[in-house]
Amino acid sequence: MIRKKILIENRFGLHARPASLFVEMADRFESSIFLIHGNHKANGRSILDVMAVAAGVCEVIIEIDGPDEKEALEALLNTLRQEKCIN
């Protein structure tokens, strides 16, 4: 299992476009993928969960568990960087 704390820097958080791209990327991997903010644990394959957990500037944890977890983490981080959600 990999856990990585990230800062969502976009003031709109993971709004529709980046959330959609995040979910689309998460679906490419076998590993379980979650976003955690406080007590809320969102399924990384659910656009509604992803949008709800990261609304506005906040720290979240990406939690990935499975055979391709390292590749999934790197791909998801790259997706968020391209969308200017993280540095």
N, CA, C and O atoms as a MOPAC input file, in Angstrom:
PM7 MOZYME 1SCF
protein

 N      0.84100 1    -1.18600 1     0.00000 1
 C      0.00000 1     0.00000 1     0.00000 1
 C      0.88000 1     1.24100 1     0.00000 1
 O      1.89100 1     1.31200 1     0.69900 1
 N      0.46900 1     2.21400 1    -0.80100 1
 C      1.14700 1     3.51000 1    -0.87800 1
 C      0.16300 1     4.57500 1    -0.40700 1
 O     -1.01200 1     4.56500 1    -0.77200 1
 N      0.66800 1     5.48700 1     0.40400 1
 C     -0.12000 1     6.66400 1     0.81800 1
 C      0.73500 1     7.88900 1     0.55400 1
 O      1.89500 1     7.95100 1     0.96300 1
 N      0.14700 1     8.87300 1    -0.14000 1
 C      0.87500 1    10.09500 1    -0.48100 1
 C     -0.00100 1    11.29600 1    -0.16300 1
 O     -1.11200 1    11.41800 1    -0.67900 1
 N      0.50900 1    12.18900 1     0.69400 1
 C     -0.21300 1    13.41600 1     1.01900 1
 C      0.10000 1    14.45800 1    -0.05300 1
 O      1.25900 1    14.67500 1    -0.40800 1
 N     -0.95500 1    15.09600 1    -0.56200 1
 C     -0.78700 1    16.13200 1    -1.57400 1
 C     -1.63000 1    17.35100 1    -1.18900 1
 O     -2.59900 1    17.24100 1    -0.43800 1
 N     -1.24500 1    18.49700 1    -1.71300 1
 C     -2.00500 1    19.72200 1    -1.51200 1
 C     -2.70800 1    20.06700 1    -2.81400 1
 O     -2.06300 1    20.30700 1    -3.83500 1
 N     -4.02700 1    20.08900 1    -2.77100 1
 C     -4.80300 1    20.55000 1    -3.91300 1
 C     -4.72800 1    22.07300 1    -3.87600 1
 O     -5.24800 1    22.69700 1    -2.95200 1
 N     -4.09000 1    22.66900 1    -4.86700 1
 C     -3.82400 1    24.09900 1    -4.85200 1
 C     -4.82300 1    24.90900 1    -5.67400 1
 O     -4.85900 1    26.13400 1    -5.56200 1
 N     -5.61300 1    24.26400 1    -6.47700 1
 C     -6.60600 1    24.95700 1    -7.27900 1
 C     -7.75300 1    25.39000 1    -6.37200 1
 O     -8.31000 1    24.56000 1    -5.65300 1
 N     -8.11400 1    26.65400 1    -6.38900 1
 C     -9.14800 1    27.15000 1    -5.47400 1
 C    -10.50500 1    26.51200 1    -5.71500 1
 O    -11.37700 1    26.56600 1    -4.84700 1
 N    -10.69500 1    25.90900 1    -6.88000 1
 C    -11.94300 1    25.20600 1    -7.18100 1
 C    -11.85400 1    23.71900 1    -6.84200 1
 O    -12.80600 1    22.97100 1    -7.06200 1
 N    -10.71200 1    23.29600 1    -6.30600 1
 C    -10.51900 1    21.89400 1    -5.94100 1
 C    -10.49300 1    20.99700 1    -7.16400 1
 O    -10.07800 1    21.40800 1    -8.24700 1
 N    -10.93400 1    19.78800 1    -6.97800 1
 C    -11.02000 1    18.84900 1    -8.09900 1
 C    -12.40500 1    18.99300 1    -8.71500 1
 O    -13.28300 1    18.15500 1    -8.50900 1
 N    -12.58200 1    20.06200 1    -9.46800 1
 C    -13.86300 1    20.32100 1   -10.11700 1
 C    -14.05800 1    19.32600 1   -11.26400 1
 O    -13.25800 1    18.40300 1   -11.41600 1
 N    -15.07600 1    19.49400 1   -12.04800 1
 C    -15.52000 1    18.48400 1   -13.01500 1
 C    -14.41800 1    17.95600 1   -13.93500 1
 O    -14.25400 1    16.74100 1   -14.05200 1
 N    -13.66900 1    18.82800 1   -14.58000 1
 C    -12.66700 1    18.34600 1   -15.53800 1
 C    -11.54800 1    17.53500 1   -14.88200 1
 O    -11.32500 1    16.39400 1   -15.28700 1
 N    -10.82800 1    18.07700 1   -13.88200 1
 C     -9.76800 1    17.26500 1   -13.28900 1
 C    -10.29600 1    16.02200 1   -12.57500 1
 O     -9.63500 1    14.98400 1   -12.57500 1
 N    -11.46800 1    16.11600 1   -11.97300 1
 C    -12.04900 1    14.93500 1   -11.32200 1
 C    -12.34100 1    13.85500 1   -12.35700 1
 O    -12.08100 1    12.67400 1   -12.12800 1
 N    -12.87600 1    14.26800 1   -13.48000 1
 C    -13.18000 1    13.32100 1   -14.55600 1
 C    -11.91200 1    12.64700 1   -15.07600 1
 O    -11.89000 1    11.43500 1   -15.28800 1
 N    -10.86900 1    13.43000 1   -15.27800 1
 C     -9.59500 1    12.87100 1   -15.75800 1
 C     -8.96200 1    11.96500 1   -14.70800 1
 O     -8.37400 1    10.94000 1   -15.05100 1
 N     -9.07600 1    12.33000 1   -13.43400 1
 C     -8.55800 1    11.50300 1   -12.34600 1
 C     -9.24900 1    10.14300 1   -12.35400 1
 O     -8.59000 1     9.10500 1   -12.29200 1
 N    -10.58400 1    10.15200 1   -12.42900 1
 C    -11.36300 1     8.90700 1   -12.42400 1
 C    -11.04300 1     8.06300 1   -13.65600 1
 O    -10.89500 1     6.84500 1   -13.56400 1
 N    -10.94000 1     8.72000 1   -14.80000 1
 C    -10.60400 1     8.01400 1   -16.04100 1
 C     -9.24400 1     7.32700 1   -15.91000 1
 O     -9.08500 1     6.18100 1   -16.33100 1
 N     -8.26600 1     8.02100 1   -15.32900 1
 C     -6.93700 1     7.43900 1   -15.13900 1
 C     -6.99800 1     6.31300 1   -14.11200 1
 O     -6.38000 1     5.26800 1   -14.31300 1
 N     -7.72300 1     6.50200 1   -13.02800 1
 C     -7.82700 1     5.47700 1   -11.98400 1
 C     -8.40400 1     4.18000 1   -12.54900 1
 O     -8.01000 1     3.08800 1   -12.13800 1
 N     -9.33700 1     4.30400 1   -13.48900 1
 C     -9.96400 1     3.11900 1   -14.09400 1
 C     -8.99900 1     2.27900 1   -14.91200 1
 O     -9.30300 1     1.12800 1   -15.22500 1
 N     -7.85900 1     2.81800 1   -15.26100 1
 C     -6.86900 1     2.08300 1   -16.06800 1
 C     -6.03300 1     1.09600 1   -15.23600 1
 O     -5.29700 1     0.27500 1   -15.78500 1
 N     -6.16000 1     1.19100 1   -13.91100 1
 C     -5.30800 1     0.38200 1   -13.04700 1
 C     -6.12100 1    -0.62200 1   -12.25100 1
 O     -7.30100 1    -0.41800 1   -11.96600 1
 N     -5.45800 1    -1.70300 1   -11.90600 1
 C     -6.08500 1    -2.77900 1   -11.13300 1
 C     -6.18100 1    -2.44000 1    -9.64700 1
 O     -7.09500 1    -2.90000 1    -8.96200 1
 N     -5.25800 1    -1.65300 1    -9.15900 1
 C     -5.18700 1    -1.32500 1    -7.73300 1
 C     -6.42700 1    -0.57600 1    -7.25200 1
 O     -7.11300 1     0.09000 1    -8.02700 1
 N     -6.69700 1    -0.70400 1    -5.94900 1
 C     -7.73400 1     0.09400 1    -5.29700 1
 C     -7.17800 1     1.49300 1    -5.09500 1
 O     -6.03000 1     1.65400 1    -4.68000 1
 N     -7.99400 1     2.51400 1    -5.38800 1
 C     -7.53500 1     3.89800 1    -5.30600 1
 C     -8.55900 1     4.70900 1    -4.51400 1
 O     -9.75400 1     4.68600 1    -4.80800 1
 N     -8.06300 1     5.42700 1    -3.50200 1
 C     -8.92000 1     6.25400 1    -2.65800 1
 C     -8.29200 1     7.62300 1    -2.45000 1
 O     -7.07000 1     7.76500 1    -2.46800 1
 N     -9.13800 1     8.62800 1    -2.25200 1
 C     -8.72300 1     9.94700 1    -1.80700 1
 C     -9.28800 1    10.12500 1    -0.40400 1
 O    -10.46500 1     9.85200 1    -0.17000 1
 N     -8.45900 1    10.58000 1     0.52600 1
 C     -8.88200 1    10.73500 1     1.91300 1
 C     -8.69500 1    12.19500 1     2.32500 1
 O     -7.62600 1    12.77700 1     2.14500 1
 N     -9.75200 1    12.76400 1     2.87800 1
 C     -9.70300 1    14.12400 1     3.41700 1
 C    -10.45200 1    14.09600 1     4.74000 1
 O    -11.66800 1    13.90700 1     4.77300 1
 N     -9.72200 1    14.28200 1     5.81900 1
 C    -10.33300 1    14.18900 1     7.14000 1
 C    -10.87400 1    12.78600 1     7.36600 1
 O    -10.13900 1    11.80700 1     7.23700 1
 N    -12.14400 1    12.68400 1     7.69900 1
 C    -12.77600 1    11.38600 1     7.93500 1
 C    -13.44700 1    10.81000 1     6.69900 1
 O    -14.04100 1     9.73300 1     6.75600 1
 N    -13.35400 1    11.52000 1     5.58300 1
 C    -14.02300 1    11.07600 1     4.35600 1
 C    -13.04200 1    10.31500 1     3.46800 1
 O    -11.97000 1    10.82100 1     3.13800 1
 N    -13.40900 1     9.11900 1     3.09200 1
 C    -12.59400 1     8.29400 1     2.20100 1
 C    -13.38300 1     8.07900 1     0.91500 1
 O    -14.41300 1     7.40400 1     0.91200 1
 N    -12.89200 1     8.65700 1    -0.17100 1
 C    -13.59900 1     8.63500 1    -1.44500 1
 C    -13.02100 1     7.58500 1    -2.38500 1
 O    -11.80500 1     7.42700 1    -2.49300 1
 N    -13.89500 1     6.88700 1    -3.04700 1
 C    -13.48900 1     5.93600 1    -4.07700 1
 C    -12.93200 1     6.72700 1    -5.25600 1
 O    -13.61600 1     7.59500 1    -5.79900 1
 N    -11.70000 1     6.43500 1    -5.65400 1
 C    -11.04200 1     7.13100 1    -6.75500 1
 C    -11.64500 1     6.85100 1    -8.11300 1
 O    -11.26000 1     7.47500 1    -9.10200 1
 N    -12.58700 1     5.92200 1    -8.17800 1
 C    -13.25100 1     5.60400 1    -9.43900 1
 C    -14.65300 1     6.22200 1    -9.52700 1
 O    -15.39300 1     5.96700 1   -10.47700 1
 N    -15.00500 1     7.02800 1    -8.53700 1
 C    -16.31600 1     7.67000 1    -8.50700 1
 C    -16.14800 1     9.18100 1    -8.64000 1
 O    -15.58400 1     9.82600 1    -7.75600 1
 N    -16.63300 1     9.73700 1    -9.73200 1
 C    -16.46600 1    11.17800 1    -9.95400 1
 C    -17.14600 1    11.99000 1    -8.85700 1
 O    -16.61800 1    13.02000 1    -8.43900 1
 N    -18.28900 1    11.54900 1    -8.39400 1
 C    -18.98100 1    12.28400 1    -7.33400 1
 C    -18.18600 1    12.25400 1    -6.03600 1
 O    -18.09200 1    13.26700 1    -5.34300 1
 N    -17.61300 1    11.10200 1    -5.70200 1
 C    -16.78000 1    10.98700 1    -4.49700 1
 C    -15.55400 1    11.89500 1    -4.60600 1
 O    -15.22400 1    12.62300 1    -3.67000 1
 N    -14.88600 1    11.84200 1    -5.75600 1
 C    -13.66000 1    12.62700 1    -5.94700 1
 C    -13.96200 1    14.11700 1    -5.85800 1
 O    -13.22600 1    14.85800 1    -5.20700 1
 N    -15.03400 1    14.56100 1    -6.50300 1
 C    -15.39000 1    15.98400 1    -6.45500 1
 C    -15.77000 1    16.41800 1    -5.04400 1
 O    -15.47400 1    17.54500 1    -4.64500 1
 N    -16.41300 1    15.55200 1    -4.29500 1
 C    -16.86300 1    15.89100 1    -2.94700 1
 C    -15.71700 1    15.97800 1    -1.95100 1
 O    -15.75000 1    16.80900 1    -1.04300 1
 N    -14.70900 1    15.13500 1    -2.10700 1
 C    -13.63700 1    15.07900 1    -1.11400 1
 C    -12.63900 1    16.22100 1    -1.26200 1
 O    -12.01900 1    16.61500 1    -0.27400 1
 N    -12.46900 1    16.75100 1    -2.43400 1
 C    -11.44100 1    17.76900 1    -2.65400 1
 C    -12.06200 1    19.03000 1    -3.24600 1
 O    -11.76800 1    19.40900 1    -4.37900 1
 N    -12.91300 1    19.66400 1    -2.47200 1
 C    -13.54500 1    20.90800 1    -2.90100 1
 C    -12.75600 1    22.07200 1    -2.32700 1
 O    -12.79000 1    22.31100 1    -1.12000 1
 N    -12.06000 1    22.78400 1    -3.16700 1
 C    -11.25100 1    23.91300 1    -2.72400 1
 C     -9.83400 1    23.49000 1    -2.36400 1
 O     -9.45300 1    22.32800 1    -2.50800 1
 N     -9.07700 1    24.45100 1    -1.90100 1
 C     -7.68800 1    24.19300 1    -1.50000 1
 C     -7.70300 1    23.35500 1    -0.23300 1
 O     -8.30200 1    23.74700 1     0.76900 1
 N     -7.04300 1    22.19600 1    -0.27500 1
 C     -7.00100 1    21.32100 1     0.89500 1
 C     -5.91700 1    20.26200 1     0.71400 1
 O     -5.43400 1    20.02700 1    -0.39400 1
 N     -5.54800 1    19.63500 1     1.81800 1
 C     -4.63800 1    18.50000 1     1.77400 1
 C     -5.46400 1    17.23000 1     1.71500 1
 O     -6.43000 1    17.06500 1     2.45900 1
 N     -5.07200 1    16.33400 1     0.81900 1
 C     -5.70600 1    15.02300 1     0.72200 1
 C     -4.61600 1    13.97000 1     0.67700 1
 O     -3.45700 1    14.25700 1     0.38100 1
 N     -5.01100 1    12.76000 1     0.97500 1
 C     -4.10000 1    11.62200 1     0.87600 1
 C     -4.60400 1    10.73100 1    -0.25000 1
 O     -5.77900 1    10.36600 1    -0.29400 1
 N     -3.70400 1    10.39100 1    -1.15000 1
 C     -4.01400 1     9.37600 1    -2.15600 1
 C     -3.54400 1     8.05600 1    -1.57400 1
 O     -2.38000 1     7.91400 1    -1.20100 1
 N     -4.44700 1     7.09200 1    -1.49600 1
 C     -4.12300 1     5.75700 1    -0.97700 1
 C     -4.35300 1     4.75900 1    -2.10200 1
 O     -5.44300 1     4.68000 1    -2.66900 1
 N     -3.31500 1     4.00200 1    -2.41200 1
 C     -3.39300 1     3.03200 1    -3.50900 1
 C     -2.85600 1     1.69800 1    -3.00600 1
 O     -1.80100 1     1.62900 1    -2.37500 1
 N     -3.60000 1     0.65000 1    -3.29800 1
 C     -3.19800 1    -0.68400 1    -2.85900 1
 C     -3.44600 1    -1.67600 1    -3.98600 1
 O     -4.58000 1    -1.86000 1    -4.43000 1
 N     -2.37200 1    -2.31300 1    -4.44200 1
 C     -2.51800 1    -3.32200 1    -5.47600 1
 C     -1.23100 1    -3.53500 1    -6.24700 1
 O     -0.20100 1    -2.93400 1    -5.94100 1
 N     -1.29800 1    -4.39600 1    -7.24800 1
 C     -0.09300 1    -4.79700 1    -7.96400 1
 C      0.54700 1    -3.69300 1    -8.80600 1
 O      1.74600 1    -3.74800 1    -9.07900 1
 N     -0.22400 1    -2.70700 1    -9.21500 1
 C      0.32100 1    -1.63300 1   -10.05400 1
 C      0.24900 1    -0.27900 1    -9.34500 1
 O      0.07500 1     0.76000 1    -9.98200 1
 N      0.38300 1    -0.30900 1    -8.02100 1
 C      0.20400 1     0.90200 1    -7.21800 1
 C      1.20300 1     2.00200 1    -7.53900 1
 O      0.83000 1     3.17500 1    -7.57200 1
 N      2.44900 1     1.65600 1    -7.77300 1
 C      3.46300 1     2.67900 1    -8.06700 1
 C      3.16900 1     3.37700 1    -9.38800 1
 O      3.25800 1     4.60100 1    -9.48500 1
 N      2.82300 1     2.60300 1   -10.39000 1
 C      2.50000 1     3.16700 1   -11.69700 1
 C      1.24000 1     4.03200 1   -11.61400 1
 O      1.16700 1     5.09700 1   -12.22700 1
 N      0.26000 1     3.56500 1   -10.85700 1
 C     -0.98800 1     4.31400 1   -10.69700 1
 C     -0.72700 1     5.64900 1   -10.01700 1
 O     -1.23700 1     6.67800 1   -10.45900 1
 N      0.06100 1     5.64700 1    -8.94900 1
 C      0.35200 1     6.89400 1    -8.23900 1
 C      1.01000 1     7.89500 1    -9.16900 1
 O      0.59600 1     9.05300 1    -9.21900 1
 N      2.00100 1     7.48200 1    -9.88800 1
 C      2.70500 1     8.40300 1   -10.78700 1
 C      1.77700 1     8.95300 1   -11.86300 1
 O      1.81800 1    10.14500 1   -12.16600 1
 N      0.94800 1     8.10100 1   -12.43800 1
 C      0.01000 1     8.53900 1   -13.47700 1
 C     -1.01500 1     9.52200 1   -12.91500 1
 O     -1.33800 1    10.51800 1   -13.56200 1
 N     -1.52300 1     9.25000 1   -11.72100 1
 C     -2.51900 1    10.14300 1   -11.11500 1
 C     -1.90700 1    11.49000 1   -10.73300 1
 O     -2.53500 1    12.53100 1   -10.92500 1
 N     -0.70600 1    11.47800 1   -10.20200 1
 C     -0.02900 1    12.72700 1    -9.87200 1
 C      0.23200 1    13.54900 1   -11.13500 1
 O      0.04900 1    14.76600 1   -11.13000 1
 N      0.65300 1    12.89800 1   -12.20600 1
 C      0.88000 1    13.60000 1   -13.47300 1
 C     -0.40900 1    14.21300 1   -14.00300 1
 O     -0.40100 1    15.32400 1   -14.53300 1
 N     -1.50700 1    13.49500 1   -13.86200 1
 C     -2.80700 1    14.01400 1   -14.30200 1
 C     -3.15900 1    15.26400 1   -13.52400 1
 O     -3.59700 1    16.25200 1   -14.11300 1
 N     -2.97600 1    15.24300 1   -12.21200 1
 C     -3.29800 1    16.40600 1   -11.38400 1
 C     -2.35400 1    17.58000 1   -11.67200 1
 O     -2.77100 1    18.73700 1   -11.61300 1
 N     -1.09500 1    17.28900 1   -11.98100 1
 C     -0.13900 1    18.35800 1   -12.33500 1
 C     -0.55200 1    19.01500 1   -13.65400 1
 O     -0.53200 1    20.24000 1   -13.77400 1
 N     -0.92100 1    18.20900 1   -14.62800 1
 C     -1.31400 1    18.74700 1   -15.93100 1
 C     -2.55000 1    19.62900 1   -15.82400 1
 O     -2.71700 1    20.56800 1   -16.60200 1
 N     -3.39700 1    19.33500 1   -14.88200 1
 C     -4.61300 1    20.12500 1   -14.68000 1
 C     -4.39700 1    21.29400 1   -13.72000 1
 O     -5.34800 1    21.97900 1   -13.34500 1
 N     -3.13900 1    21.51900 1   -13.32400 1
 C     -2.78400 1    22.63100 1   -12.43300 1
 C     -3.47400 1    22.55300 1   -11.06900 1
 O     -3.77600 1    23.57500 1   -10.45300 1
 N     -3.71600 1    21.32800 1   -10.61300 1
 C     -4.31300 1    21.12800 1    -9.28600 1
 C     -3.25400 1    20.98100 1    -8.21300 1
 O     -3.49000 1    21.30200 1    -7.04800 1
 N     -2.06900 1    20.49000 1    -8.61100 1
 C     -0.93500 1    20.34600 1    -7.69200 1
 C      0.31700 1    20.78800 1    -8.42600 1
 O      0.32000 1    20.90300 1    -9.65100 1
 N      1.38200 1    21.03500 1    -7.67300 1
 C      2.69000 1    21.35900 1    -8.28000 1
 C      3.53700 1    20.12200 1    -8.38000 1
 O      4.66800 1    20.18600 1    -8.86200 1

